Amino acid sequence: MRPFAQPASGGAQRPVGSSGDTDDAGHIEYRVAHLRDRLAAEELAELGVRAEVRAGSVVVSGTVPSAECREVLLRTVHEELAGLAVHTDVVVAETASPDHAEDLP
């Protein structure tokens, strides 16, 4: 049976390899899962953003309601995934009312 290490911040346990480190893919998945938890639970409470592991890097994509939310999101991503290759495609939704009437054919 493989021993388990408890993460410092609590949460799910993760298997530890013979050298004491998890394999890279499992380690990345663990960190991405922790990021998802933070995005859903903390001040941002952002559920419209996806974080996925693709070819050894992490892709964060989605739409947020404001530029401030985008900045908080990007800061959280960089805190959680420091040292990993991260690609972000997070856009701000245009929520302002139109400044002119729409012309229909």
N, CA, C and O atoms as a GROMACS GRO file, in nm:
protein
  420
    1MET      N    1   0.084  -0.118   0.000
    1MET     CA    2   0.000   0.000   0.000
    1MET      C    3   0.089   0.123   0.000
    1MET      O    4   0.187   0.129   0.073
    2ARG      N    5   0.054   0.221  -0.081
    2ARG     CA    6   0.132   0.345  -0.090
    2ARG      C    7   0.087   0.442   0.017
    2ARG      O    8  -0.033   0.454   0.042
    3PRO      N    9   0.179   0.512   0.081
    3PRO     CA   10   0.141   0.610   0.182
    3PRO      C   11   0.075   0.731   0.118
    3PRO      O   12   0.086   0.752  -0.003
    4PHE      N   13   0.005   0.810   0.199
    4PHE     CA   14  -0.062   0.930   0.151
    4PHE      C   15  -0.006   1.052   0.221
    4PHE      O   16   0.031   1.047   0.339
    5ALA      N   17  -0.001   1.163   0.146
    5ALA     CA   18   0.043   1.290   0.203
    5ALA      C   19  -0.078   1.381   0.213
    5ALA      O   20  -0.155   1.392   0.118
    6GLN      N   21  -0.093   1.447   0.326
    6GLN     CA   22  -0.203   1.542   0.343
    6GLN      C   23  -0.155   1.678   0.297
    6GLN      O   24  -0.052   1.725   0.346
    7PRO      N   25  -0.225   1.745   0.204
    7PRO     CA   26  -0.185   1.878   0.160
    7PRO      C   27  -0.191   1.976   0.277
    7PRO      O   28  -0.271   1.960   0.369
    8ALA      N   29  -0.105   2.078   0.273
    8ALA     CA   30  -0.096   2.175   0.381
    8ALA      C   31  -0.226   2.249   0.402
    8ALA      O   32  -0.258   2.285   0.515
    9SER      N   33  -0.304   2.273   0.296
    9SER     CA   34  -0.426   2.351   0.307
    9SER      C   35  -0.549   2.264   0.333
    9SER      O   36  -0.662   2.314   0.327
   10GLY      N   37  -0.530   2.136   0.360
   10GLY     CA   38  -0.643   2.046   0.380
   10GLY      C   39  -0.692   1.995   0.247
   10GLY      O   40  -0.629   2.022   0.144
   11GLY      N   41  -0.800   1.922   0.246
   11GLY     CA   42  -0.856   1.872   0.122
   11GLY      C   43  -0.822   1.726   0.100
   11GLY      O   44  -0.787   1.655   0.194
   12ALA      N   45  -0.833   1.682  -0.023
   12ALA     CA   46  -0.815   1.541  -0.057
   12ALA      C   47  -0.671   1.498  -0.040
   12ALA      O   48  -0.577   1.576  -0.058
   13GLN      N   49  -0.656   1.371  -0.005
   13GLN     CA   50  -0.522   1.316   0.005
   13GLN      C   51  -0.474   1.276  -0.132
   13GLN      O   52  -0.553   1.249  -0.222
   14ARG      N   53  -0.342   1.270  -0.147
   14ARG     CA   54  -0.285   1.230  -0.275
   14ARG      C   55  -0.179   1.124  -0.251
   14ARG      O   56  -0.106   1.132  -0.151
   15PRO      N   57  -0.167   1.024  -0.340
   15PRO     CA   58  -0.066   0.921  -0.321
   15PRO      C   59   0.073   0.978  -0.337
   15PRO      O   60   0.096   1.070  -0.416
   16VAL      N   61   0.165   0.922  -0.262
   16VAL     CA   62   0.303   0.964  -0.268
   16VAL      C   63   0.384   0.850  -0.327
   16VAL      O   64   0.368   0.735  -0.287
   17GLY      N   65   0.471   0.882  -0.421
   17GLY     CA   66   0.556   0.782  -0.482
   17GLY      C   67   0.667   0.739  -0.389
   17GLY      O   68   0.677   0.791  -0.277
   18SER      N   69   0.751   0.647  -0.431
   18SER     CA   70   0.858   0.595  -0.347
   18SER      C   71   0.960   0.702  -0.311
   18SER      O   72   1.025   0.692  -0.207
   19SER      N   73   0.974   0.804  -0.396
   19SER     CA   74   1.070   0.910  -0.366
   19SER      C   75   1.007   1.021  -0.284
   19SER      O   76   1.077   1.115  -0.246
   20GLY      N   77   0.877   1.013  -0.255
   20GLY     CA   78   0.809   1.117  -0.178
   20GLY      C   79   0.739   1.219  -0.265
   20GLY      O   80   0.669   1.306  -0.212
   21ASP      N   81   0.756   1.213  -0.396
   21ASP     CA   82   0.692   1.308  -0.488
   21ASP      C   83   0.591   1.234  -0.574
   21ASP      O   84   0.608   1.116  -0.604
   22THR      N   85   0.485   1.304  -0.613
   22THR     CA   86   0.390   1.246  -0.706
   22THR      C   87   0.446   1.259  -0.846
   22THR      O   88   0.537   1.338  -0.870
   23ASP      N   89   0.392   1.181  -0.939
   23ASP     CA   90   0.434   1.197  -1.077
   23ASP      C   91   0.384   1.331  -1.129
   23ASP      O   92   0.289   1.387  -1.073
   24ASP      N   93   0.446   1.384  -1.235
   24ASP     CA   94   0.414   1.517  -1.284
   24ASP      C   95   0.268   1.534  -1.322
   24ASP      O   96   0.206   1.633  -1.286
   25ALA      N   97   0.212   1.436  -1.395
   25ALA     CA   98   0.073   1.449  -1.440
   25ALA      C   99  -0.023   1.453  -1.322
   25ALA      O  100  -0.115   1.535  -1.320
   26GLY      N  101  -0.002   1.367  -1.223
   26GLY     CA  102  -0.087   1.367  -1.105
   26GLY      C  103  -0.072   1.494  -1.024
   26GLY      O  104  -0.169   1.545  -0.969
   27HIS      N  105   0.049   1.544  -1.017
   27HIS     CA  106   0.076   1.668  -0.944
   27HIS      C  107   0.006   1.785  -1.010
   27HIS      O  108  -0.053   1.869  -0.942
   28ILE      N  109   0.011   1.792  -1.142
   28ILE     CA  110  -0.056   1.901  -1.215
   28ILE      C  111  -0.206   1.891  -1.195
   28ILE      O  112  -0.272   1.992  -1.169
   29GLU      N  113  -0.263   1.772  -1.208
   29GLU     CA  114  -0.407   1.753  -1.190
   29GLU      C  115  -0.450   1.794  -1.049
   29GLU      O  116  -0.555   1.856  -1.031
   30TYR      N  117  -0.370   1.761  -0.950
   30TYR     CA  118  -0.399   1.798  -0.812
   30TYR      C  119  -0.402   1.950  -0.798
   30TYR      O  120  -0.493   2.004  -0.736
   31ARG      N  121  -0.304   2.019  -0.855
   31ARG     CA  122  -0.297   2.165  -0.845
   31ARG      C  123  -0.412   2.231  -0.920
   31ARG      O  124  -0.466   2.332  -0.874
   32VAL      N  125  -0.450   2.176  -1.036
   32VAL     CA  126  -0.563   2.230  -1.112
   32VAL      C  127  -0.693   2.210  -1.034
   32VAL      O  128  -0.778   2.300  -1.032
   33ALA      N  129  -0.710   2.095  -0.971
   33ALA     CA  130  -0.830   2.071  -0.890
   33ALA      C  131  -0.836   2.170  -0.774
   33ALA      O  132  -0.944   2.220  -0.741
   34HIS      N  133  -0.723   2.198  -0.712
   34HIS     CA  134  -0.719   2.295  -0.603
   34HIS      C  135  -0.755   2.435  -0.656
   34HIS      O  136  -0.825   2.510  -0.589
   35LEU      N  137  -0.707   2.470  -0.775
   35LEU     CA  138  -0.742   2.597  -0.837
   35LEU      C  139  -0.893   2.606  -0.859
   35LEU      O  140  -0.954   2.708  -0.827
   36ARG      N  141  -0.953   2.501  -0.912
   36ARG     CA  142  -1.098   2.500  -0.936
   36ARG      C  143  -1.174   2.523  -0.805
   36ARG      O  144  -1.272   2.597  -0.801
   37ASP      N  145  -1.128   2.458  -0.698
   37ASP     CA  146  -1.192   2.476  -0.568
   37ASP      C  147  -1.183   2.622  -0.523
   37ASP      O  148  -1.282   2.678  -0.477
   38ARG      N  149  -1.066   2.682  -0.537
   38ARG     CA  150  -1.050   2.822  -0.497
   38ARG      C  151  -1.137   2.915  -0.581
   38ARG      O  152  -1.198   3.008  -0.528
   39LEU      N  153  -1.144   2.891  -0.710
   39LEU     CA  154  -1.225   2.977  -0.797
   39LEU      C  155  -1.372   2.970  -0.761
   39LEU      O  156  -1.443   3.070  -0.769
   40ALA      N  157  -1.419   2.854  -0.720
   40ALA     CA  158  -1.560   2.836  -0.687
   40ALA      C  159  -1.593   2.886  -0.546
   40ALA      O  160  -1.705   2.929  -0.522
   41ALA      N  161  -1.498   2.880  -0.454
   41ALA     CA  162  -1.528   2.905  -0.314
   41ALA      C  163  -1.490   3.043  -0.264
   41ALA      O  164  -1.556   3.096  -0.174
   42GLU      N  165  -1.387   3.103  -0.318
   42GLU     CA  166  -1.339   3.228  -0.263
   42GLU      C  167  -1.419   3.346  -0.312
   42GLU      O  168  -1.524   3.328  -0.374
   43GLU      N  169  -1.371   3.467  -0.286
   43GLU     CA  170  -1.442   3.590  -0.317
   43GLU      C  171  -1.490   3.598  -0.461
   43GLU      O  172  -1.594   3.656  -0.489
   44LEU      N  173  -1.416   3.540  -0.552
   44LEU     CA  174  -1.452   3.546  -0.694
   44LEU      C  175  -1.576   3.463  -0.724
   44LEU      O  176  -1.661   3.507  -0.802
   45ALA      N  177  -1.588   3.344  -0.664
   45ALA     CA  178  -1.700   3.252  -0.685
   45ALA      C  179  -1.730   3.236  -0.834
   45ALA      O  180  -1.846   3.242  -0.876
   46GLU      N  181  -1.626   3.216  -0.912
   46GLU     CA  182  -1.637   3.210  -1.057
   46GLU      C  183  -1.652   3.066  -1.104
   46GLU      O  184  -1.559   2.986  -1.091
   47LEU      N  185  -1.770   3.032  -1.157
   47LEU     CA  186  -1.795   2.898  -1.207
   47LEU      C  187  -1.792   2.891  -1.358
   47LEU      O  188  -1.800   2.782  -1.415
   48GLY      N  189  -1.781   3.005  -1.426
   48GLY     CA  190  -1.782   3.009  -1.571
   48GLY      C  191  -1.645   3.000  -1.634
   48GLY      O  192  -1.629   3.027  -1.753
   49VAL      N  193  -1.545   2.961  -1.555
   49VAL     CA  194  -1.409   2.950  -1.605
   49VAL      C  195  -1.366   2.805  -1.596
   49VAL      O  196  -1.392   2.738  -1.496
   50ARG      N  197  -1.302   2.757  -1.701
   50ARG     CA  198  -1.255   2.619  -1.705
   50ARG      C  199  -1.103   2.615  -1.695
   50ARG      O  200  -1.034   2.701  -1.751
   51ALA      N  201  -1.052   2.518  -1.625
   51ALA     CA  202  -0.908   2.493  -1.617
   51ALA      C  203  -0.886   2.347  -1.653
   51ALA      O  204  -0.940   2.257  -1.588
   52GLU      N  205  -0.806   2.325  -1.757
   52GLU     CA  206  -0.783   2.190  -1.807
   52GLU      C  207  -0.635   2.168  -1.834
   52GLU      O  208  -0.563   2.260  -1.870
   53VAL      N  209  -0.592   2.045  -1.816
   53VAL     CA  210  -0.454   2.008  -1.848
   53VAL      C  211  -0.453   1.958  -1.991
   53VAL      O  212  -0.528   1.868  -2.028
   54ARG      N  213  -0.366   2.018  -2.071
   54ARG     CA  214  -0.352   1.977  -2.212
   54ARG      C  215  -0.204   1.972  -2.245
   54ARG      O  216  -0.133   2.072  -2.237
   55ALA      N  217  -0.158   1.855  -2.283
   55ALA     CA  218  -0.020   1.835  -2.328
   55ALA      C  219   0.082   1.891  -2.228
   55ALA      O  220   0.178   1.957  -2.267
   56GLY      N  221   0.061   1.864  -2.100
   56GLY     CA  222   0.156   1.905  -1.999
   56GLY      C  223   0.148   2.049  -1.955
   56GLY      O  224   0.225   2.091  -1.869
   57SER      N  225   0.056   2.127  -2.011
   57SER     CA  226   0.037   2.265  -1.966
   57SER      C  227  -0.109   2.281  -1.925
   57SER      O  228  -0.191   2.193  -1.949
   58VAL      N  229  -0.140   2.395  -1.863
   58VAL     CA  230  -0.276   2.419  -1.816
   58VAL      C  231  -0.337   2.530  -1.900
   58VAL      O  232  -0.275   2.634  -1.924
   59VAL      N  233  -0.460   2.508  -1.945
   59VAL     CA  234  -0.534   2.607  -2.021
   59VAL      C  235  -0.650   2.655  -1.935
   59VAL      O  236  -0.733   2.576  -1.890
   60VAL      N  237  -0.654   2.786  -1.912
   60VAL     CA  238  -0.762   2.848  -1.834
   60VAL      C  239  -0.841   2.934  -1.931
   60VAL      O  240  -0.785   3.024  -1.994
   61SER      N  241  -0.971   2.906  -1.944
   61SER     CA  242  -1.053   2.980  -2.040
   61SER      C  243  -1.190   3.008  -1.983
   61SER      O  244  -1.236   2.940  -1.891
   62GLY      N  245  -1.255   3.109  -2.038
   62GLY     CA  246  -1.390   3.141  -1.995
   62GLY      C  247  -1.419   3.289  -2.006
   62GLY      O  248  -1.341   3.365  -2.064
   63THR      N  249  -1.532   3.329  -1.950
   63THR     CA  250  -1.578   3.468  -1.954
   63THR      C  251  -1.608   3.513  -1.813
   63THR      O  252  -1.670   3.441  -1.735
   64VAL      N  253  -1.564   3.634  -1.780
   64VAL     CA  254  -1.590   3.693  -1.649
   64VAL      C  255  -1.666   3.824  -1.668
   64VAL      O  256  -1.663   3.881  -1.777
   65PRO      N  257  -1.735   3.873  -1.564
   65PRO     CA  258  -1.820   3.991  -1.580
   65PRO      C  259  -1.748   4.125  -1.583
   65PRO      O  260  -1.806   4.223  -1.630
   66SER      N  261  -1.624   4.133  -1.534
   66SER     CA  262  -1.556   4.263  -1.531
   66SER      C  263  -1.405   4.246  -1.541
   66SER      O  264  -1.351   4.138  -1.520
   67ALA      N  265  -1.338   4.356  -1.572
   67ALA     CA  266  -1.192   4.356  -1.579
   67ALA      C  267  -1.132   4.327  -1.442
   67ALA      O  268  -1.029   4.261  -1.432
   68GLU      N  269  -1.196   4.377  -1.336
   68GLU     CA  270  -1.148   4.351  -1.200
   68GLU      C  271  -1.154   4.201  -1.168
   68GLU      O  272  -1.061   4.146  -1.110
   69CYS      N  273  -1.263   4.136  -1.207
   69CYS     CA  274  -1.276   3.991  -1.187
   69CYS      C  275  -1.167   3.917  -1.264
   69CYS      O  276  -1.111   3.819  -1.214
   70ARG      N  277  -1.138   3.963  -1.384
   70ARG     CA  278  -1.034   3.900  -1.465
   70ARG      C  279  -0.898   3.912  -1.395
   70ARG      O  280  -0.822   3.815  -1.393
   71GLU      N  281  -0.868   4.028  -1.338
   71GLU     CA  282  -0.741   4.047  -1.269
   71GLU      C  283  -0.730   3.957  -1.145
   71GLU      O  284  -0.625   3.898  -1.120
   72VAL      N  285  -0.839   3.947  -1.068
   72VAL     CA  286  -0.840   3.859  -0.951
   72VAL      C  287  -0.822   3.715  -0.995
   72VAL      O  288  -0.746   3.639  -0.933
   73LEU      N  289  -0.891   3.676  -1.101
   73LEU     CA  290  -0.880   3.541  -1.153
   73LEU      C  291  -0.737   3.510  -1.196
   73LEU      O  292  -0.682   3.406  -1.157
   74LEU      N  293  -0.675   3.598  -1.274
   74LEU     CA  294  -0.539   3.574  -1.322
   74LEU      C  295  -0.440   3.570  -1.206
   74LEU      O  296  -0.347   3.489  -1.208
   75ARG      N  297  -0.458   3.654  -1.106
   75ARG     CA  298  -0.370   3.652  -0.989
   75ARG      C  299  -0.383   3.518  -0.916
   75ARG      O  300  -0.282   3.460  -0.875
   76THR      N  301  -0.506   3.469  -0.899
   76THR     CA  302  -0.529   3.340  -0.834
   76THR      C  303  -0.466   3.226  -0.913
   76THR      O  304  -0.405   3.136  -0.856
   77VAL      N  305  -0.482   3.230  -1.045
   77VAL     CA  306  -0.423   3.127  -1.131
   77VAL      C  307  -0.272   3.125  -1.115
   77VAL      O  308  -0.212   3.018  -1.102
   78HIS      N  309  -0.210   3.242  -1.117
   78HIS     CA  310  -0.064   3.247  -1.106
   78HIS      C  311  -0.016   3.204  -0.967
   78HIS      O  312   0.092   3.147  -0.956
   79GLU      N  313  -0.093   3.231  -0.863
   79GLU     CA  314  -0.056   3.186  -0.728
   79GLU      C  315  -0.062   3.034  -0.720
   79GLU      O  316   0.031   2.971  -0.669
   80GLU      N  317  -0.169   2.976  -0.770
   80GLU     CA  318  -0.189   2.831  -0.759
   80GLU      C  319  -0.100   2.750  -0.853
   80GLU      O  320  -0.058   2.640  -0.819
   81LEU      N  321  -0.073   2.805  -0.971
   81LEU     CA  322  -0.003   2.727  -1.073
   81LEU      C  323   0.137   2.780  -1.102
   81LEU      O  324   0.190   2.759  -1.211
   82ALA      N  325   0.197   2.848  -1.006
   82ALA     CA  326   0.333   2.901  -1.024
   82ALA      C  327   0.428   2.788  -1.063
   82ALA      O  328   0.427   2.680  -1.003
   83GLY      N  329   0.508   2.814  -1.163
   83GLY     CA  330   0.605   2.715  -1.210
   83GLY      C  331   0.554   2.625  -1.320
   83GLY      O  332   0.631   2.547  -1.377
   84LEU      N  333   0.426   2.632  -1.352
   84LEU     CA  334   0.369   2.550  -1.460
   84LEU      C  335   0.347   2.636  -1.583
   84LEU      O  336   0.332   2.758  -1.573
   85ALA      N  337   0.345   2.572  -1.698
   85ALA     CA  338   0.310   2.642  -1.822
   85ALA      C  339   0.160   2.664  -1.823
   85ALA      O  340   0.083   2.568  -1.822
   86VAL      N  341   0.117   2.791  -1.824
   86VAL     CA  342  -0.025   2.825  -1.818
   86VAL      C  343  -0.059   2.914  -1.937
   86VAL      O  344   0.010   3.012  -1.965
   87HIS      N  345  -0.166   2.879  -2.007
   87HIS     CA  346  -0.218   2.960  -2.117
   87HIS      C  347  -0.356   3.008  -2.076
   87HIS      O  348  -0.441   2.927  -2.036
   88THR      N  349  -0.380   3.138  -2.085
   88THR     CA  350  -0.510   3.191  -2.045
   88THR      C  351  -0.583   3.252  -2.164
   88THR      O  352  -0.525   3.320  -2.248
   89ASP      N  353  -0.712   3.226  -2.167
   89ASP     CA  354  -0.801   3.284  -2.267
   89ASP      C  355  -0.928   3.324  -2.193
   89ASP      O  356  -1.034   3.264  -2.210
   90VAL      N  357  -0.914   3.427  -2.109
   90VAL     CA  358  -1.025   3.474  -2.026
   90VAL      C  359  -1.067   3.610  -2.078
   90VAL      O  360  -0.986   3.704  -2.081
   91VAL      N  361  -1.193   3.622  -2.117
   91VAL     CA  362  -1.243   3.748  -2.173
   91VAL      C  363  -1.344   3.811  -2.078
   91VAL      O  364  -1.406   3.742  -1.997
   92VAL      N  365  -1.360   3.941  -2.091
   92VAL     CA  366  -1.456   4.016  -2.011
   92VAL      C  367  -1.584   4.030  -2.091
   92VAL      O  368  -1.581   4.074  -2.206
   93ALA      N  369  -1.697   3.994  -2.032
   93ALA     CA  370  -1.827   4.007  -2.098
   93ALA      C  371  -1.863   4.154  -2.110
   93ALA      O  372  -1.842   4.232  -2.017
   94GLU      N  373  -1.916   4.190  -2.222
   94GLU     CA  374  -1.962   4.328  -2.243
   94GLU      C  375  -2.101   4.338  -2.183
   94GLU      O  376  -2.197   4.284  -2.238
   95THR      N  377  -2.112   4.409  -2.070
   95THR     CA  378  -2.241   4.418  -2.002
   95THR      C  379  -2.303   4.557  -2.011
   95THR      O  380  -2.412   4.580  -1.958
   96ALA      N  381  -2.234   4.650  -2.076
   96ALA     CA  382  -2.288   4.786  -2.089
   96ALA      C  383  -2.399   4.786  -2.194
   96ALA      O  384  -2.398   4.707  -2.288
   97SER      N  385  -2.493   4.876  -2.176
   97SER     CA  386  -2.600   4.887  -2.275
   97SER      C  387  -2.543   4.947  -2.404
   97SER      O  388  -2.447   5.024  -2.399
   98PRO      N  389  -2.601   4.913  -2.518
   98PRO     CA  390  -2.549   4.964  -2.644
   98PRO      C  391  -2.560   5.116  -2.652
   98PRO      O  392  -2.652   5.176  -2.595
   99ASP      N  393  -2.468   5.178  -2.722
   99ASP     CA  394  -2.470   5.324  -2.734
   99ASP      C  395  -2.544   5.371  -2.860
   99ASP      O  396  -2.559   5.491  -2.883
  100HIS      N  397  -2.591   5.274  -2.941
  100HIS     CA  398  -2.666   5.310  -3.061
  100HIS      C  399  -2.766   5.198  -3.093
  100HIS      O  400  -2.752   5.086  -3.046
  101ALA      N  401  -2.866   5.231  -3.173
  101ALA     CA  402  -2.968   5.135  -3.210
  101ALA      C  403  -2.910   5.035  -3.312
  101ALA      O  404  -2.824   5.070  -3.394
  102GLU      N  405  -2.958   4.913  -3.304
  102GLU     CA  406  -2.915   4.810  -3.398
  102GLU      C  407  -2.992   4.827  -3.530
  102GLU      O  408  -3.114   4.839  -3.529
  103ASP      N  409  -2.920   4.827  -3.641
  103ASP     CA  410  -2.983   4.837  -3.773
  103ASP      C  411  -3.007   4.698  -3.827
  103ASP      O  412  -2.913   4.620  -3.844
  104LEU      N  413  -3.133   4.666  -3.853
  104LEU     CA  414  -3.168   4.536  -3.906
  104LEU      C  415  -3.204   4.550  -4.053
  104LEU      O  416  -3.267   4.649  -4.091
  105PRO      N  417  -3.166   4.455  -4.138
  105PRO     CA  418  -3.200   4.463  -4.281
  105PRO      C  419  -3.346   4.440  -4.309
  105PRO      O  420  -3.389   4.444  -4.424
   0.00000   0.00000   0.00000
